[in-house]
């Protein structure tokens, strides 16, 4: 389980966006041993307001404080034993916090950095040693990168065996996801392709994503369901989308909480509801793949 001795329990005053929910709804059945949350963030600038890890200027949003201790409490309540830290845009190019948490939590954490075409190789080497196994590229929102620089970023990480994680709406340019799958490193698509749940099955881009899954040429994170629908519990709107992904290839899927759910409109989601939605969609065998076996292949095999 997650070690309770690896971070300060000091929680700075909350400012900015909607705060996460500390309480979680209990699950109907336990998660398998070794369950992994493949997408979460830590927003902990420092103790008692000391900006040890300052926000980037400018940034697209200012998150509410979300310290590691609070994440640990949620994860332990739900039975999540491993996790993948994703470097958020609010820290910009500064990976000081990312490096800190990977060092402190090396026993159960891996990481996804943000590499640019001009990121020094020495930085990538250091992040790899600490446990980073991918670069995340945002081609959807302001503050990210344009799709035309992705081949250059891929060349920076290829020799480290990293994968390319992309935040994109696969419905906007249906052929784009096919082109990214041809870059020569594993492709991981965030948040179920970030297409609205009611539009997904009729979207050519989502159908292309399903085809890539069937061929084993892409991975998908079953995460951010609340970003694909107006629902804040149950997530019944997303069930057909999740079932289509599972039917395409459960061996190429991982799950992520997207905790602490930054920059969403109220009400805040319950992390127990998010995990329960996965439990409701998956057989026991699929749950073992999505939460345990697949994360081990993607983040812990090298």
Secondary structure as the mmCIF struct_conf table of DSSP 4:
data_model
#
loop_
_struct_conf.conf_type_id
_struct_conf.id
_struct_conf.beg_label_comp_id
_struct_conf.beg_label_asym_id
_struct_conf.beg_label_seq_id
_struct_conf.end_label_comp_id
_struct_conf.end_label_asym_id
_struct_conf.end_label_seq_id
TURN_TY1_P TURN_TY1_P1 UNK A 4 UNK A 5
BEND BEND1 UNK A 6 UNK A 7
HELX_LH_PP_P HELX_LH_PP_P1 UNK A 12 UNK A 14
BEND BEND2 UNK A 16 UNK A 17
HELX_LH_PP_P HELX_LH_PP_P2 UNK A 18 UNK A 21
BEND BEND3 UNK A 22 UNK A 22
HELX_LH_PP_P HELX_LH_PP_P3 UNK A 25 UNK A 27
BEND BEND4 UNK A 28 UNK A 29
HELX_LH_PP_P HELX_LH_PP_P4 UNK A 30 UNK A 32
TURN_TY1_P TURN_TY1_P2 UNK A 33 UNK A 34
STRN STRN1 UNK A 36 UNK A 40
STRN STRN2 UNK A 43 UNK A 43
HELX_RH_3T_P HELX_RH_3T_P1 UNK A 47 UNK A 49
TURN_TY1_P TURN_TY1_P3 UNK A 52 UNK A 53
HELX_LH_PP_P HELX_LH_PP_P5 UNK A 54 UNK A 56
BEND BEND5 UNK A 57 UNK A 58
BEND BEND6 UNK A 60 UNK A 60
HELX_LH_PP_P HELX_LH_PP_P6 UNK A 63 UNK A 65
STRN STRN3 UNK A 66 UNK A 66
HELX_RH_AL_P HELX_RH_AL_P1 UNK A 68 UNK A 78
TURN_TY1_P TURN_TY1_P4 UNK A 79 UNK A 79
STRN STRN4 UNK A 82 UNK A 86
HELX_RH_3T_P HELX_RH_3T_P2 UNK A 89 UNK A 91
TURN_TY1_P TURN_TY1_P5 UNK A 92 UNK A 93
HELX_RH_AL_P HELX_RH_AL_P2 UNK A 96 UNK A 104
TURN_TY1_P TURN_TY1_P6 UNK A 105 UNK A 108
STRN STRN5 UNK A 109 UNK A 113
TURN_TY1_P TURN_TY1_P7 UNK A 117 UNK A 118
HELX_RH_AL_P HELX_RH_AL_P3 UNK A 121 UNK A 130
TURN_TY1_P TURN_TY1_P8 UNK A 131 UNK A 131
STRN STRN6 UNK A 132 UNK A 138
BEND BEND7 UNK A 140 UNK A 141
TURN_TY1_P TURN_TY1_P9 UNK A 142 UNK A 143
BEND BEND8 UNK A 144 UNK A 144
HELX_RH_3T_P HELX_RH_3T_P3 UNK A 147 UNK A 149
HELX_RH_AL_P HELX_RH_AL_P4 UNK A 150 UNK A 157
HELX_RH_3T_P HELX_RH_3T_P4 UNK A 158 UNK A 160
TURN_TY1_P TURN_TY1_P10 UNK A 161 UNK A 161
STRN STRN7 UNK A 163 UNK A 167
TURN_TY1_P TURN_TY1_P11 UNK A 170 UNK A 172
BEND BEND9 UNK A 173 UNK A 173
TURN_TY1_P TURN_TY1_P12 UNK A 174 UNK A 175
HELX_RH_AL_P HELX_RH_AL_P5 UNK A 176 UNK A 181
TURN_TY1_P TURN_TY1_P13 UNK A 182 UNK A 182
BEND BEND10 UNK A 183 UNK A 185
STRN STRN8 UNK A 187 UNK A 189
BEND BEND11 UNK A 190 UNK A 190
HELX_RH_3T_P HELX_RH_3T_P5 UNK A 191 UNK A 193
BEND BEND12 UNK A 194 UNK A 194
HELX_RH_AL_P HELX_RH_AL_P6 UNK A 197 UNK A 200
TURN_TY1_P TURN_TY1_P14 UNK A 201 UNK A 202
HELX_RH_AL_P HELX_RH_AL_P7 UNK A 204 UNK A 215
TURN_TY1_P TURN_TY1_P15 UNK A 216 UNK A 216
STRN STRN9 UNK A 219 UNK A 222
HELX_RH_3T_P HELX_RH_3T_P6 UNK A 225 UNK A 227
BEND BEND13 UNK A 228 UNK A 230
BEND BEND14 UNK A 232 UNK A 234
HELX_RH_3T_P HELX_RH_3T_P7 UNK A 236 UNK A 238
HELX_RH_AL_P HELX_RH_AL_P8 UNK A 239 UNK A 249
HELX_RH_3T_P HELX_RH_3T_P8 UNK A 250 UNK A 252
STRN STRN10 UNK A 253 UNK A 255
STRN STRN11 UNK A 259 UNK A 259
TURN_TY1_P TURN_TY1_P16 UNK A 260 UNK A 260
TURN_TY1_P TURN_TY1_P17 UNK A 262 UNK A 263
HELX_LH_PP_P HELX_LH_PP_P7 UNK A 265 UNK A 265
BEND BEND15 UNK A 266 UNK A 267
HELX_LH_PP_P HELX_LH_PP_P8 UNK A 268 UNK A 270
HELX_RH_AL_P HELX_RH_AL_P9 UNK A 271 UNK A 281
HELX_RH_AL_P HELX_RH_AL_P10 UNK A 284 UNK A 288
HELX_RH_PI_P HELX_RH_PI_P1 UNK A 289 UNK A 293
HELX_RH_AL_P HELX_RH_AL_P11 UNK A 294 UNK A 299
BEND BEND16 UNK A 300 UNK A 300
#
